[in-house]
Amino acid sequence: MAWVESHSPSFSCRHSEECTEDVARLLAGIEDLRLRLAGPFPRPVDGLTFILHDGPRSLAAANPLLAALWRRTDVASRPLLTGWVGSREIHLLSPPALLERAEGNPALAAVLAHAASTLYTRRVIVEANHDLHRALAPARTVVSLRWAWLLEGASRWFSGETASARPSIVARLRSGAQPEFPPAVRDAPLLAGTVIDLLVREEGESAAIELAGRLHPGGARAALTKAFGGRPLVHTEGAWRSYLSRLASSN
């Protein structure tokens, strides 16, 4: 594939010539998102290059770890693995490849439309997170898996993806086994945003910003206990499962 390059004031994008119009919309959307995220996450992330791949094979070839993560992820969450984030580049499927992945499902297409925004938001959160920002690349990969529920949840909630994912979430709840709390790696791309949504509903957006800003040395249990105002984790888990039940029964 012959690559061409497009630019916006803060970013660039490498892509096929056929995607030029899609890329103009993508970069404009990321510029808007950059401004929106400057409130909750004031550490700027500019100068990134988005690299659009025409299919999953090309995307996985750029980062073999993506194939390993695919195998560890629940079937319902796999379509949401649309790319990966580096220090200066974001690799993701092109808009036509995302439409092909949706397979004519409008609800899934609406979720996948957030792919670039979610990956950019993840990069912003990594930059803003004191512990992740200091970690070296190999250690960061291990830490990111351990804290997948937080990174996936915050990235997808603050990008707006979680609000669009409700039909997919309901389908997962009705067809799969009961998820862990917080969601394990296999469910994190789809369900972790609901943890952040519950936190914002109960404690406000500032609590979600604070949670995303540090990795609690006591792990997930301690982080969630603190985030939900010191409430015992068993009660927060119950509130989350009740929240999921309401979602599943409302459609």
C-alpha positions in Angstrom: 0.0 0.0 0.0 1.3 3.5 -0.9 1.2 5.8 2.1 0.3 9.5 2.0 0.5 11.9 4.9 -2.1 14.4 6.2 -1.7 17.0 8.8 -3.7 19.1 11.3 -2.4 21.8 13.6 -1.4 19.3 16.3 -1.1 15.9 14.6 -0.3 14.0 11.5 -1.6 10.8 9.9 -0.2 8.2 7.5 -2.8 6.5 5.5 -3.8 5.2 2.0 -4.9 7.8 -0.5 -8.4 6.3 -0.5 -8.9 7.4 3.2 -8.1 11.1 2.7 -11.6 12.4 3.3 -12.0 10.1 6.3 -8.7 11.3 7.7 -9.7 14.9 7.5 -12.7 14.2 9.7 -10.6 12.0 12.0 -8.0 14.7 12.6 -10.6 17.4 13.1 -12.3 15.2 15.7 -9.0 14.5 17.6 -8.3 18.3 17.6 -11.6 18.9 19.3 -11.0 16.0 21.7 -7.6 17.4 22.6 -9.3 20.6 23.7 -12.0 18.8 25.7 -9.4 16.7 27.5 -7.3 19.7 28.4 -9.7 20.4 31.3 -9.6 17.0 33.1 -6.0 16.1 31.9 -4.1 19.4 31.5 -0.8 17.7 30.4 -0.8 18.3 26.6 -0.1 15.4 24.2 0.7 16.9 20.7 2.8 15.9 17.8 1.5 12.3 17.5 1.2 10.4 14.2 -1.8 8.3 13.6 -1.0 5.3 11.3 -4.1 3.8 9.7 -4.0 0.1 8.7 -6.2 -1.5 6.1 -6.8 -4.7 8.1 -6.1 -6.6 11.2 -3.2 -8.5 9.7 -1.3 -5.3 9.0 -2.1 -3.9 12.4 -1.0 -7.1 14.2 2.2 -7.2 12.2 3.1 -3.7 13.6 2.8 -5.0 17.1 2.7 -8.8 17.7 1.5 -8.3 21.3 -1.9 -7.3 19.9 -2.5 -10.9 18.7 -1.7 -12.2 22.2 -4.1 -9.8 23.7 -6.8 -10.7 21.2 -6.6 -14.4 22.4 -7.0 -13.3 26.0 -10.1 -11.2 25.3 -13.7 -12.3 25.4 -15.4 -12.7 22.0 -17.7 -9.7 22.7 -14.8 -7.4 23.5 -12.5 -8.5 20.6 -14.0 -6.1 18.0 -13.0 -3.2 20.2 -9.3 -4.0 20.0 -8.8 -1.6 17.1 -5.2 -0.5 17.6 -2.4 0.2 20.0 -0.6 3.3 21.4 3.1 4.1 21.3 5.0 7.1 22.7 4.8 9.0 19.4 2.5 7.0 17.2 -1.0 5.5 17.4 -1.7 2.6 15.1 -5.3 1.7 14.4 -7.6 0.3 11.7 -8.7 2.7 9.0 -12.3 3.9 8.9 -13.2 1.4 6.0 -11.6 -1.4 8.0 -13.6 -0.5 11.0 -16.8 -0.5 9.0 -15.9 -3.9 7.7 -15.3 -5.1 11.3 -18.8 -3.9 12.3 -20.3 -6.4 9.7 -23.4 -4.3 9.1 -24.2 -3.9 12.8 -25.1 -0.2 13.3 -24.7 -0.4 17.1 -21.1 -1.9 16.8 -20.3 0.6 14.1 -21.2 3.5 16.5 -18.8 2.1 19.1 -16.0 1.6 16.6 -16.4 5.1 15.4 -14.7 6.1 18.6 -11.6 4.1 17.9 -9.2 7.0 17.3 -10.6 9.1 20.1 -10.3 6.2 22.6 -6.7 5.4 21.6 -5.8 9.1 21.8 -7.5 9.4 25.2 -5.5 6.4 26.4 -2.3 8.1 25.4 -3.4 11.3 27.3 -4.2 9.2 30.4 -0.8 7.5 30.3 0.9 10.9 30.1 -1.2 12.2 33.0 -0.8 9.1 35.2 2.2 9.7 37.5 3.1 6.0 37.7 2.6 5.0 34.1 4.4 8.1 32.8 7.6 7.2 34.8 7.5 3.5 33.9 9.9 2.2 31.2 8.3 0.6 28.2 8.7 -3.1 29.2 7.4 -2.5 32.7 4.6 -0.3 31.4 3.2 -3.2 29.3 3.0 -5.5 32.4 1.5 -2.7 34.5 -1.0 -1.9 31.7 -2.3 -5.5 31.8 -2.6 -5.5 35.5 -4.5 -2.2 35.4 -6.4 -2.9 32.2 -9.7 -2.2 33.9 -8.6 1.3 34.8 -6.9 2.2 31.5 -9.6 0.7 29.3 -12.4 2.1 31.5 -11.1 5.6 31.7 -10.0 5.8 28.1 -13.3 4.6 26.8 -15.5 6.6 29.2 -13.6 10.0 28.7 -13.6 9.5 24.9 -17.4 9.0 24.9 -17.2 5.4 23.7 -18.9 3.8 26.8 -22.1 5.8 26.2 -22.3 4.4 22.7 -21.5 0.8 23.8 -24.7 0.0 25.6 -26.2 -2.5 23.1 -22.8 -4.4 23.0 -22.6 -4.3 26.8 -26.2 -5.7 27.1 -25.4 -8.5 24.6 -22.3 -9.5 26.6 -24.3 -9.6 29.8 -27.0 -11.7 28.3 -24.8 -14.2 26.6 -21.6 -14.6 28.6 -20.5 -15.7 32.1 -20.7 -13.4 35.0 -17.8 -10.8 34.7 -15.3 -10.3 37.4 -15.1 -7.0 39.4 -13.2 -5.0 38.4 -13.4 -6.5 34.9 -10.5 -8.7 34.0 -8.4 -8.3 30.8 -10.9 -10.4 28.8 -13.8 -8.1 29.5 -12.0 -4.7 30.1 -12.5 -3.2 26.6 -16.2 -3.6 26.8 -17.1 -3.5 30.5 -14.5 -1.4 32.3 -16.1 1.8 31.2 -19.2 0.9 33.2 -17.0 1.0 36.4 -16.0 4.6 35.6 -19.6 5.5 34.7 -20.8 4.3 38.1 -18.0 6.2 39.8 -19.0 9.4 38.0 -22.6 8.9 38.8 -21.9 8.4 42.5 -18.8 10.5 43.2 -18.5 12.9 40.3 -16.1 13.3 37.4 -13.4 14.6 39.6 -13.2 11.2 41.3 -12.7 9.5 38.0 -9.9 12.0 37.1 -8.2 11.3 40.4 -8.5 7.5 40.0 -7.0 7.7 36.5 -4.1 9.9 37.7 -2.3 7.4 39.9 -1.9 3.6 40.4 -2.7 2.9 44.0 0.2 0.9 45.6 -2.5 -1.3 47.3 -3.8 -2.5 43.9 -7.3 -2.4 42.4 -9.2 -3.2 45.7 -7.5 -0.3 47.5 -7.9 2.1 44.5 -11.6 1.4 44.2 -12.3 1.6 47.9 -10.7 5.0 48.0 -12.4 6.2 44.8 -15.9 5.3 46.1 -15.4 7.3 49.3 -14.0 4.5 51.4 -17.0 2.2 50.9 -16.2 -1.5 51.4 -15.4 -3.0 48.0 -18.1 -5.7 48.4 -20.8 -3.0 48.5 -19.3 -1.2 45.4 -19.3 -4.5 43.6 -22.9 -5.0 44.5 -23.8 -1.5 43.2 -21.9 -2.2 40.0 -23.7 -5.6 39.4 -27.1 -3.9 40.1 -26.1 -1.2 37.6 -25.3 -3.9 35.0 -28.6 -5.7 35.7 -30.5 -2.5 35.1 -28.7 -2.1 31.8 -29.4 -5.7 30.8 -33.1 -5.5 31.7 -33.8 -2.1 30.1 -33.4 -3.2 26.5 
